[in-house]
Amino acid sequence: MNSLQSYGDNLNIALIGASGGIGHAVLQQLLENANVARVYSFARQPLAAAPGHYPGHLDIADEGSIERAATSLKGVSLHLILVTTGLLHSETLRPEKSLRQLEADNLQQLISINSLGPMLVAKHFLPLVPRKQRSAFVAISARVGSISDNRLGGWYSYRASKAALNMLLQCLSIESRLRYPKLVVAGLHPGTVNTGLSEPFQRSVKPEQLFTPAQSARYLLKVLDGLSEADSGGVFAWDGERIPA
Ligand SMILES: NC(=O)c1ccc[n+]([C@@H]2O[C@H](COP(=O)([O-])OP(=O)(O)OC[C@H]3O[C@@H](n4cnc5c(N)ncnc54)[C@H](OP(=O)(O)O)[C@@H]3O)[C@@H](O)[C@H]2O)c1
């Protein structure tokens, strides 16, 4: 069982996107982790409070709500900030199979939620991180955001939004080196996980390659535990492999 031991004990963690398939599994494992003191979870519909669990409201597409969420933690020292929000499809949005299906509104929505949202979280939450302590800012990315790994094409907007997220994380890792020398900034690819997000696209996935959310959460927390400052700015898969840009 992963312990996040490398970050020390008595950890305070902000988890943005706790209502999602992966986010909720991460939340449950954090609440069972002896090194974790408090989890401040955020979602559009706040979850139920429990010992060590302090839920709040946040809409990743609304900077005002992100700022208010960060302000609600004033005085808290955060060791880990985890962003598990994301969007691939909705009633009005389908990943494009061809250029003909590209719609400005859809691309803009995915950029807003998958790329800009996590960075606005960094903008407002990072001031809560102690400057000299080991800490991490991590957002869930996706392997399909790798430009050099893109051999199949398609999914223009989702791929672009995750590639943009990866670039923004790299910029953040460079800027934060001086102010937060022990901060690790990273994107994580969770594998193909059985959640609402992947549900319409699971037909071609072999059963052994489809992770449960709990399985993926376990892998992700283990990778997070093993990341060092030298890894900052990178994107890592569920098995710890570095994903090329
Ligand atoms: N599942 C996979 O196979 C897979 C593979 C690669 C990468 N990923 C990435 O993993 C991350 C988590 O995905 P998942 O599989 O757990 O999907 P999910 O179950 O659909 O969860 C998505 C989460 O994002 C939140 N969200 C969406 N729009 C939001 C908004 N405007 N404000 C606040 N929260 C918002 C959802 O909140 P609500 O509950 O309020 O809707 C939910 O908590 C995403 O970044 C996804 O791209 C997933």
The ligand as a MOL file (V3000), in Angstrom:
LIG
                    3D

  0  0  0     0  0            999 V3000
M  V30 BEGIN CTAB
M  V30 COUNTS 48 52 0 0 0
M  V30 BEGIN ATOM
M  V30 1 N -10.6870 7.3810 -17.5130 0
M  V30 2 C -9.6690 7.2480 -18.3240 0
M  V30 3 O -9.4960 6.1920 -19.0060 0
M  V30 4 C -8.6680 8.3580 -18.4750 0
M  V30 5 C -7.5620 8.1550 -19.3380 0
M  V30 6 C -6.6280 9.1630 -19.4810 0
M  V30 7 C -6.7860 10.3540 -18.7730 0
M  V30 8 N -7.8710 10.5260 -17.9580 0 CHG=1
M  V30 9 C -8.0040 11.8040 -17.2470 0
M  V30 10 O -8.2490 11.5450 -15.8860 0
M  V30 11 C -8.9700 12.6530 -15.3130 0
M  V30 12 C -10.1440 12.1280 -14.5030 0
M  V30 13 O -11.0310 11.4680 -15.3870 0
M  V30 14 P -12.0920 10.3610 -14.9020 0
M  V30 15 O -11.8600 9.1870 -15.7470 0
M  V30 16 O -12.0850 10.2500 -13.4200 0 CHG=-1
M  V30 17 O -13.4390 11.0590 -15.4170 0
M  V30 18 P -14.8340 11.3760 -14.6950 0
M  V30 19 O -15.2420 10.2520 -13.8440 0
M  V30 20 O -15.7270 11.8180 -15.7970 0
M  V30 21 O -14.4680 12.6040 -13.7550 0
M  V30 22 C -14.2600 13.8800 -14.2800 0
M  V30 23 C -14.1830 14.8570 -13.1340 0
M  V30 24 O -13.9710 16.1630 -13.6730 0
M  V30 25 C -14.9080 17.0160 -13.0460 0
M  V30 26 N -15.2750 18.1800 -13.8240 0
M  V30 27 C -15.6040 18.2560 -15.1220 0
M  V30 28 N -15.9270 19.5290 -15.4150 0
M  V30 29 C -15.7800 20.2410 -14.2660 0
M  V30 30 C -15.9520 21.5970 -13.8840 0
M  V30 31 N -16.3300 22.5250 -14.7580 0
M  V30 32 N -15.6850 21.9520 -12.5860 0
M  V30 33 C -15.3060 21.0450 -11.6720 0
M  V30 34 N -15.1410 19.7330 -11.9610 0
M  V30 35 C -15.3810 19.3720 -13.2380 0
M  V30 36 C -16.1400 16.1490 -12.8350 0
M  V30 37 O -16.9750 16.7870 -11.8890 0
M  V30 38 P -18.5680 16.5480 -11.8470 0
M  V30 39 O -18.7270 15.2990 -11.0320 0
M  V30 40 O -19.0880 17.7720 -11.1920 0
M  V30 41 O -19.0340 16.4020 -13.2800 0
M  V30 42 C -15.4580 14.9060 -12.2910 0
M  V30 43 O -15.0990 15.0900 -10.9470 0
M  V30 44 C -9.3490 13.5590 -16.4930 0
M  V30 45 O -8.4300 14.6120 -16.5750 0
M  V30 46 C -9.1720 12.6440 -17.7020 0
M  V30 47 O -8.8610 13.3820 -18.8720 0
M  V30 48 C -8.8080 9.5510 -17.7960 0
M  V30 END ATOM
M  V30 BEGIN BOND
M  V30 1 1 1 2
M  V30 2 2 2 3
M  V30 3 1 2 4
M  V30 4 1 4 5
M  V30 5 2 4 48
M  V30 6 2 5 6
M  V30 7 1 6 7
M  V30 8 2 7 8
M  V30 9 1 8 9
M  V30 10 1 8 48
M  V30 11 1 9 10
M  V30 12 1 9 46
M  V30 13 1 10 11
M  V30 14 1 11 12
M  V30 15 1 11 44
M  V30 16 1 12 13
M  V30 17 1 13 14
M  V30 18 2 14 15
M  V30 19 1 14 16
M  V30 20 1 14 17
M  V30 21 1 17 18
M  V30 22 2 18 19
M  V30 23 1 18 20
M  V30 24 1 18 21
M  V30 25 1 21 22
M  V30 26 1 22 23
M  V30 27 1 23 24
M  V30 28 1 23 42
M  V30 29 1 24 25
M  V30 30 1 25 26
M  V30 31 1 25 36
M  V30 32 1 26 27
M  V30 33 1 26 35
M  V30 34 2 27 28
M  V30 35 1 28 29
M  V30 36 1 29 30
M  V30 37 2 29 35
M  V30 38 1 30 31
M  V30 39 2 30 32
M  V30 40 1 32 33
M  V30 41 2 33 34
M  V30 42 1 34 35
M  V30 43 1 36 37
M  V30 44 1 36 42
M  V30 45 1 37 38
M  V30 46 2 38 39
M  V30 47 1 38 40
M  V30 48 1 38 41
M  V30 49 1 42 43
M  V30 50 1 44 45
M  V30 51 1 44 46
M  V30 52 1 46 47
M  V30 END BOND
M  V30 END CTAB
M  END
